[in-house]
């Protein structure tokens, strides 16, 4: 099949310029929320003692957060055409990232942290004198759940644009 040209970026005004329309779009705002809550998730997990499956939860959160940061940066600068194969399919790239990686991995990480919070629920009793990780695990689980919902919303936004035969992310 013939190569499809990448969707147009913002007009070039020198070396680098911000794609302000992206920043004000629903996808740009959702990305900011994903980055903020994703960072809250993995910082909460990393700042406390963790073991077992929490290692996977932390890995998944950091991986998705870094990929989201890369997508956000390329979209904000309008430089997605720098990626050889993905640049011409930027809307599809965002869609797959959000629904497969974002929702899938954050849902798994949220489940893991929720399970770990349930295992530690005994330590939030009054008079318990040992260090309690229940609050940290519960906070991470809530942040992860909200982040998974934000990825679902952005994935549905990209899907609706794709179903209307639009090729750009805004």
C-alpha positions as CSV (number, residue, x, y, z in Angstrom):
1,X,0.0,0.0,0.0
2,X,1.2,3.5,-0.6
3,X,2.7,5.4,2.3
4,X,0.2,7.8,3.9
5,X,1.7,11.2,4.6
6,X,1.8,12.2,8.3
7,X,-1.0,14.5,9.6
8,X,0.1,18.1,9.5
9,X,1.8,19.6,12.5
10,X,1.6,23.2,13.6
11,X,3.1,25.7,11.2
12,X,6.8,26.0,11.5
13,X,8.0,29.2,13.2
14,X,11.7,28.7,13.6
15,X,13.2,25.8,15.4
16,X,10.6,24.7,18.0
17,X,7.2,26.1,18.9
18,X,4.4,24.8,21.1
19,X,1.3,23.4,19.5
20,X,-1.0,25.4,21.7
21,X,-4.2,24.0,20.1
22,X,-3.1,20.6,21.3
23,X,-2.5,21.8,24.8
24,X,-6.1,23.2,24.9
25,X,-7.7,20.1,23.3
26,X,-9.4,17.4,25.3
27,X,-6.5,15.0,24.5
28,X,-3.9,17.5,25.7
29,X,-5.8,18.1,28.9
30,X,-6.3,14.4,29.5
31,X,-2.5,13.8,28.9
32,X,-1.7,16.4,31.6
33,X,-4.0,14.6,34.0
34,X,-2.5,11.2,33.1
35,X,1.0,12.5,33.7
36,X,0.1,14.1,37.0
37,X,-1.8,11.1,38.5
38,X,0.6,8.6,37.0
39,X,3.5,10.3,38.7
40,X,1.5,10.4,41.9
41,X,0.9,6.6,41.6
42,X,4.5,5.6,41.0
43,X,6.0,8.1,43.4
44,X,3.6,6.8,46.1
45,X,4.6,3.2,45.5
46,X,8.4,4.0,45.1
47,X,8.5,6.1,48.3
48,X,7.3,3.3,50.5
49,X,8.6,-0.2,51.1
50,X,7.2,-2.6,48.5
51,X,7.6,-6.2,47.6
52,X,6.3,-9.0,45.4
53,X,3.8,-7.9,42.7
54,X,4.2,-4.3,43.6
55,X,7.4,-4.4,41.6
56,X,5.4,-5.1,38.5
57,X,2.9,-2.4,39.4
58,X,5.8,0.1,39.7
59,X,7.4,-1.1,36.4
60,X,4.0,-0.8,34.5
61,X,3.3,2.7,35.9
62,X,6.7,4.0,35.1
63,X,6.7,2.5,31.6
64,X,3.3,3.9,30.7
65,X,4.2,7.3,32.3
66,X,7.4,7.6,30.2
67,X,5.7,6.6,27.0
68,X,2.9,9.1,27.8
69,X,5.5,11.8,28.4
70,X,7.1,11.0,25.0
71,X,3.7,11.2,23.3
72,X,2.8,14.4,25.0
73,X,6.1,16.0,24.2
74,X,6.0,15.0,20.5
75,X,2.4,16.1,20.2
76,X,3.0,19.4,22.0
77,X,5.9,20.2,19.8
78,X,4.1,18.9,16.7
79,X,7.1,16.7,15.9
80,X,5.4,13.3,15.5
81,X,6.5,13.1,11.9
82,X,10.0,12.4,13.3
83,X,8.9,8.8,14.1
84,X,9.3,6.9,10.8
85,X,6.4,4.5,10.9
86,X,4.3,5.8,13.8
87,X,4.2,9.5,12.6
88,X,2.0,8.8,9.7
89,X,-0.4,6.9,12.0
90,X,-0.3,9.3,15.0
91,X,-4.0,9.0,15.9
92,X,-3.8,5.2,15.8
93,X,-0.6,5.3,17.8
94,X,-2.3,7.4,20.5
95,X,-5.3,5.1,20.4
96,X,-3.4,1.9,20.9
97,X,-1.2,3.5,23.6
98,X,-4.2,4.6,25.6
99,X,-6.4,1.5,25.3
100,X,-3.8,-1.3,25.3
101,X,-1.0,0.1,27.4
102,X,-2.7,2.8,29.5
103,X,-5.9,1.1,30.5
104,X,-4.5,-2.4,30.5
105,X,-1.4,-1.8,32.6
106,X,-2.9,0.7,34.9
107,X,-5.9,-1.6,35.6
108,X,-3.5,-4.4,36.4
109,X,-1.3,-2.1,38.6
110,X,-4.5,-0.8,40.4
111,X,-5.7,-4.3,41.1
112,X,-2.3,-5.3,42.5
113,X,-2.1,-2.3,44.8
114,X,-5.8,-2.7,45.8
115,X,-5.1,-6.3,46.7
116,X,-2.0,-5.3,48.7
117,X,-4.1,-2.6,50.5
118,X,-6.6,-5.3,51.4
119,X,-3.9,-7.5,52.8
120,X,-2.7,-4.6,55.0
121,X,-6.2,-3.5,56.1
122,X,-5.6,-4.9,59.6
123,X,-2.9,-2.3,60.4
124,X,-5.3,0.8,60.2
125,X,-6.8,-0.3,63.6
126,X,-6.4,2.1,66.5
127,X,-3.5,1.2,68.7
128,X,-1.5,-0.7,66.0
129,X,2.1,0.4,66.6
130,X,3.9,-1.0,63.6
131,X,4.6,0.9,60.4
132,X,1.5,0.7,58.2
133,X,1.5,0.6,54.4
134,X,-2.3,0.5,54.1
135,X,-2.6,4.2,53.3
136,X,0.2,4.2,50.7
137,X,-1.2,1.2,48.9
138,X,-4.7,2.5,49.0
139,X,-3.6,5.9,47.7
140,X,-1.7,4.3,44.9
141,X,-4.7,2.2,44.1
142,X,-7.0,5.2,43.9
143,X,-4.6,7.2,41.8
144,X,-4.1,4.2,39.5
145,X,-7.9,3.7,39.1
146,X,-8.4,7.4,38.2
147,X,-5.5,7.3,35.8
148,X,-6.9,4.2,34.1
149,X,-10.2,6.0,33.6
150,X,-8.3,9.0,32.1
151,X,-6.6,6.6,29.6
152,X,-10.0,5.1,28.8
153,X,-11.4,8.6,28.1
154,X,-8.5,9.6,25.9
155,X,-8.7,6.3,24.1
156,X,-12.4,6.7,23.4
157,X,-11.7,10.3,22.2
158,X,-9.1,9.0,19.7
159,X,-11.5,6.2,18.7
160,X,-14.3,8.6,18.0
161,X,-12.0,10.8,15.9
162,X,-10.8,7.7,14.0
163,X,-14.4,6.6,13.4
164,X,-15.3,10.0,11.9
165,X,-12.4,9.5,9.5
166,X,-10.3,12.3,11.1
167,X,-6.5,11.7,11.0
168,X,-5.3,14.4,13.4
169,X,-5.3,14.2,17.2
170,X,-7.1,17.6,17.7
